[in-house]
Each structure stands twice: as C-alpha cells, then as structure tokens.
Amino acid sequence: MKYRIKATHTFYAPTPDLERVLDDGFEPLEFDTEADALTEIERLDERVYYLGHNECARPTYEIFAANAA
C-alpha cells in the first residue's frame, strides 16, 4: 500500500480552508510506509514556512492511503 500526504491551509475568514495533496510539481508524492510519510511531515514542520496571502497559520498535514484518493 502507498501513502500520500494532504496539506490543509487555513485562511482568515471568509476564505475557506484549502486542501491539497502534496506533489512534486506534477505527480502526487507517494510513500511506501506511513513512517516514511510521517518523516516527511516532520521535515516540513521543521523548516521555515512563509504564510501566503491571507493565510493565518502553518498548514496541517494528514496521511492517507493512496488508493483512497
């Protein structure tokens, strides 16, 4: 089974949250194990993150099975 990561970006009202599957610019990123996906989330959380326009916090990440996309 392969795993993917969904990022949820939160904005100030009235803009709704934006959910997106992390990709390499073309294809969704896939991981062989949940542990690999979790390692990627930890790496993302450790680096500097610059908020986008009207964004109010860092994105949150969720791991899901690739076949559930």
FIROTOR-888254 format. One record per residue: residue in one letter; residue number from 1; x, z, y of N, C-alpha, C in turn. Coordinates in Angstrom, 2 decimals, m for minus. Example, Ala and Ser with C-alpha at 12.3 -4.5 7.8 and 13.67 -1.06 7.14 Angstrom:
[r 'A', 1, [13.19, 7.80, m5.69], [12.30, 7.80, m4.50], [13.20, 7.80, m3.30]]
[r 'S', 2, [12.85, 7.08, m2.25], [13.67, 7.14, m1.06], [12.90, 7.87, 0.03]]
//
This chain:
[r 'M', 1, [0.85, 0.00, m1.17], [0.00, 0.00, 0.00], [0.90, 0.00, 1.24]]
[r 'K', 2, [0.50, m0.74, 2.23], [1.21, m0.81, 3.51], [0.44, 0.00, 4.55]]
[r 'Y', 3, [1.17, 0.46, 5.56], [0.57, 1.27, 6.62], [0.88, 0.67, 7.99]]
[r 'R', 4, [m0.03, 0.88, 8.91], [0.13, 0.44, 10.29], [m0.12, 1.62, 11.22]]
[r 'I', 5, [0.22, 1.43, 12.50], [0.03, 2.47, 13.50], [m0.88, 1.95, 14.60]]
[r 'K', 6, [m1.89, 2.75, 14.93], [m2.79, 2.42, 16.04], [m2.44, 3.32, 17.22]]
[r 'A', 7, [m2.25, 2.72, 18.38], [m1.99, 3.47, 19.60], [m3.25, 3.49, 20.44]]
[r 'T', 8, [m3.60, 4.66, 20.95], [m4.74, 4.79, 21.84], [m4.24, 5.20, 23.21]]
[r 'H', 9, [m4.49, 4.35, 24.20], [m4.08, 4.60, 25.58], [m5.29, 5.15, 26.34]]
[r 'T', 10, [m5.07, 6.23, 27.09], [m6.16, 6.88, 27.84], [m5.97, 6.63, 29.32]]
[r 'F', 11, [m7.06, 6.28, 29.97], [m7.05, 5.96, 31.40], [m7.98, 6.89, 32.16]]
[r 'Y', 12, [m7.76, 6.98, 33.47], [m8.69, 7.72, 34.31], [m10.02, 7.00, 34.29]]
[r 'A', 13, [m11.11, 7.75, 34.43], [m12.45, 7.17, 34.42], [m12.59, 6.18, 35.56]]
[r 'P', 14, [m13.38, 5.20, 35.49], [m14.32, 4.87, 34.40], [m13.75, 3.90, 33.39]]
[r 'T', 15, [m12.44, 3.67, 33.39], [m11.84, 2.74, 32.44], [m11.87, 3.34, 31.03]]
[r 'P', 16, [m12.36, 2.60, 30.05], [m12.39, 3.14, 28.68], [m11.00, 3.17, 28.06]]
[r 'D', 17, [m10.88, 3.96, 27.00], [m9.62, 4.00, 26.25], [m9.35, 2.63, 25.64]]
[r 'L', 18, [m8.08, 2.33, 25.47], [m7.65, 1.07, 24.87], [m6.96, 1.38, 23.55]]
[r 'E', 19, [m7.45, 0.80, 22.47], [m6.83, 0.98, 21.16], [m6.17, m0.33, 20.77]]
[r 'R', 20, [m4.94, m0.22, 20.26], [m4.25, m1.43, 19.80], [m3.37, m1.08, 18.61]]
[r 'V', 21, [m3.18, m2.04, 17.74], [m2.29, m1.89, 16.61], [m0.90, m2.29, 17.08]]
[r 'L', 22, [0.11, m1.44, 16.82], [1.47, m1.75, 17.24], [1.95, m3.02, 16.55]]
[r 'D', 23, [2.65, m3.87, 17.30], [3.16, m5.11, 16.74], [4.55, m5.39, 17.26]]
[r 'D', 24, [5.15, m6.45, 16.74], [6.48, m6.85, 17.17], [6.40, m7.95, 18.22]]
[r 'G', 25, [5.24, m8.15, 18.78], [5.02, m9.22, 19.75], [4.21, m10.35, 19.14]]
[r 'F', 26, [4.19, m10.41, 17.82], [3.46, m11.47, 17.14], [2.62, m10.95, 15.98]]
[r 'E', 27, [3.24, m10.16, 15.12], [2.58, m9.64, 13.92], [2.52, m8.12, 13.97]]
[r 'P', 28, [1.47, m7.52, 13.38], [1.41, m6.05, 13.33], [2.59, m5.48, 12.57]]
[r 'L', 29, [3.12, m4.36, 13.04], [4.19, m3.67, 12.32], [3.60, m3.03, 11.07]]
[r 'E', 30, [4.25, m3.21, 9.94], [3.81, m2.60, 8.69], [4.93, m1.75, 8.10]]
[r 'F', 31, [4.54, m0.64, 7.50], [5.48, 0.30, 6.91], [5.13, 0.50, 5.45]]
[r 'D', 32, [6.15, 0.68, 4.62], [5.93, 0.84, 3.18], [5.32, 2.18, 2.82]]
[r 'T', 33, [5.63, 3.22, 3.60], [5.11, 4.56, 3.31], [4.59, 5.20, 4.59]]
[r 'E', 34, [3.75, 6.22, 4.42], [3.28, 6.98, 5.58], [4.43, 7.67, 6.27]]
[r 'A', 35, [5.42, 8.11, 5.49], [6.59, 8.78, 6.06], [7.35, 7.84, 7.00]]
[r 'D', 36, [7.47, 6.57, 6.62], [8.14, 5.59, 7.50], [7.36, 5.41, 8.80]]
[r 'A', 37, [6.04, 5.36, 8.69], [5.21, 5.22, 9.88], [5.32, 6.46, 10.77]]
[r 'L', 38, [5.35, 7.62, 10.15], [5.48, 8.87, 10.90], [6.84, 8.94, 11.61]]
[r 'T', 39, [7.87, 8.46, 10.97], [9.19, 8.41, 11.59], [9.17, 7.52, 12.83]]
[r 'E', 40, [8.46, 6.40, 12.76], [8.33, 5.51, 13.92], [7.56, 6.20, 15.04]]
[r 'I', 41, [6.51, 6.93, 14.72], [5.75, 7.67, 15.74], [6.64, 8.70, 16.41]]
[r 'E', 42, [7.43, 9.42, 15.63], [8.35, 10.41, 16.21], [9.35, 9.75, 17.14]]
[r 'R', 43, [9.86, 8.58, 16.75], [10.79, 7.83, 17.60], [10.12, 7.42, 18.92]]
[r 'L', 44, [8.87, 6.97, 18.83], [8.13, 6.57, 20.03], [7.89, 7.76, 20.96]]
[r 'D', 45, [7.58, 8.92, 20.37], [7.31, 10.11, 21.18], [8.57, 10.68, 21.84]]
[r 'E', 46, [9.73, 10.40, 21.27], [10.98, 10.93, 21.82], [11.50, 10.12, 23.01]]
[r 'R', 47, [11.14, 8.86, 23.10], [11.70, 8.03, 24.16], [10.89, 8.17, 25.45]]
[r 'V', 48, [11.48, 7.72, 26.53], [10.82, 7.76, 27.83], [9.63, 6.81, 27.80]]
[r 'Y', 49, [8.51, 7.25, 28.35], [7.32, 6.42, 28.42], [6.86, 6.36, 29.87]]
[r 'Y', 50, [6.68, 5.18, 30.39], [6.20, 4.99, 31.75], [4.72, 4.64, 31.69]]
[r 'L', 51, [3.91, 5.40, 32.41], [2.47, 5.16, 32.42], [2.16, 3.82, 33.05]]
[r 'G', 52, [1.17, 3.13, 32.49], [0.69, 1.88, 33.05], [m0.30, 2.17, 34.16]]
[r 'H', 53, [m0.77, 1.12, 34.82], [m1.73, 1.26, 35.91], [m2.97, 2.01, 35.44]]
[r 'N', 54, [m3.32, 3.09, 36.13], [m4.49, 3.91, 35.87], [m4.41, 4.70, 34.56]]
[r 'E', 55, [m3.28, 4.67, 33.88], [m3.11, 5.41, 32.64], [m2.79, 6.87, 32.98]]
[r 'C', 56, [m3.38, 7.82, 32.24], [m3.23, 9.23, 32.63], [m2.41, 10.06, 31.64]]
[r 'A', 57, [m1.97, 9.47, 30.52], [m1.18, 10.23, 29.55], [m0.47, 9.26, 28.62]]
[r 'R', 58, [0.48, 9.82, 27.86], [1.14, 9.00, 26.82], [0.09, 8.58, 25.80]]
[r 'P', 59, [0.32, 7.49, 25.11], [m0.62, 7.12, 24.05], [m0.55, 8.11, 22.88]]
[r 'T', 60, [m1.62, 8.19, 22.15], [m1.63, 8.94, 20.90], [m1.57, 7.93, 19.77]]
[r 'Y', 61, [m1.01, 8.33, 18.63], [m0.80, 7.40, 17.53], [m1.51, 7.89, 16.28]]
[r 'E', 62, [m2.00, 6.94, 15.50], [m2.70, 7.25, 14.26], [m2.23, 6.27, 13.18]]
[r 'I', 63, [m1.94, 6.78, 12.01], [m1.53, 5.95, 10.88], [m2.78, 5.57, 10.08]]
[r 'F', 64, [m2.84, 4.29, 9.67], [m3.96, 3.87, 8.82], [m3.45, 2.84, 7.81]]
[r 'A', 65, [m4.20, 2.70, 6.73], [m3.84, 1.74, 5.68], [m4.04, 0.33, 6.21]]
[r 'A', 66, [m3.07, m0.54, 5.94], [m3.11, m1.91, 6.46], [m4.33, m2.67, 5.95]]
[r 'N', 67, [m4.76, m2.40, 4.74], [m5.93, m3.12, 4.20], [m7.23, m2.61, 4.82]]
[r 'A', 68, [m7.18, m1.54, 5.61], [m8.38, m1.02, 6.28], [m8.55, m1.62, 7.67]]
[r 'A', 69, [m7.66, m2.53, 8.07], [m7.69, m3.12, 9.41], [m8.87, m4.03, 9.59]]
//
